């Protein structure tokens, strides 16, 4: 879908005979990273189109867009809370001297 919009914006196949996207795998990875970071397809395409316009219609790699899109009000993914233990471990059986709360002290 994003690739279709990119080709259309660059005039392929109407005014450009050669596919303007040189490496679909590389471009796809960059797009996936931006989507994972929380950017919408529309935001990605708008940033890409802006860069293409600045370069006079020349192809711009999504890897460059990925680097720049975060610099201008980029989004941060909500940080996942770290897993917390329910209670601290006071002794691991077989690891040495047992503490007062270990199972080895239970009669």
N, C-alpha and C positions, 0 to 999 in steps of 0.2 A: 504494500500500500504506500509506504513512504517512498520506496524506489520508483513507483509509478509517478508520484508527484514530482520527484526529482527529475526524471527523464522528461516529463511534460514541461516543466519549468525551463529546462535547458533546450527545448525545441525538438526533442527526439520523438518520433521519427520524421516529423513534418519538415523541419528545416535542417536537421543534422542527420546525416546518414549513419554515422558510427555511434554505437552506444556510448554515452558520455561517462558512464560509471565504470571505472577501470577494474575494481576489485570488489565484488559483491560481498565476499566473506569479511574483509576488513571493514567495509562500510557497515555491514550488518552488526558486527561486534560493537562498533562505536554507538550505533543506534540502540542496541540492547543495553549498553552501559547507561546511556542517558535515560532510557525508560526505567531502568532499575533505580536510578537516582531520584526518580519521581517526576521527571519532565514528561509532558504530554506530547503526542505526535505533532500537534499544532505548534507547540512551543519550539520543538526541534526544527520543524520545517521553516518556521518564521525566522529563526536564528540563521539557519542555513541559507535561506533566500536572501537575507540581508547581506551575508558575506559574499554570496555570488554576485549580487548587485554592486557591491563595493569593488569587486574585481572585474567589472565590465562583462559579466555573463560567463566568466570562466568557471570551470568546475572547481568546487571546493570540497575537500574530503570531510566526511563526518567526524574523523578523528580530531581535526582542528576545531570543529564545532563543539565536540565534547570537551575539549580543553577550555574553550572560551565561554561556553554557556554557563558554567558555574561561577565565573568571575563577575558576572553582571546579575547579582541578585539570585544566585543559584540556590537550589533547594538542598537541604540536608535530610537524609532519611532519619526518621525517628530512631533514636538509639534503643536497641533492645536491652531490657534490664538483664543484668547478669544473674545467673541462677544462684540462689542463696541456699545454704545448708539449713536444715531444720534445727540442728543442734551441733555443736562442735564435736569433733572426734577427739576423745581424750586418750584412747589407747587402741592400737591395732595389734591384735593377738600375734605373737611371734616376733614382735619388733623390739623387745627389750623389757625393761622393768615396767610393771603395770602401775597405773595410777590408782587412787582411792576409789574411783568410780568404775573401774574395769570389771568385766565379768569374772575374771580370775579370782577376785576377792570375795565373790559371793559363795557362802558355805553350801 
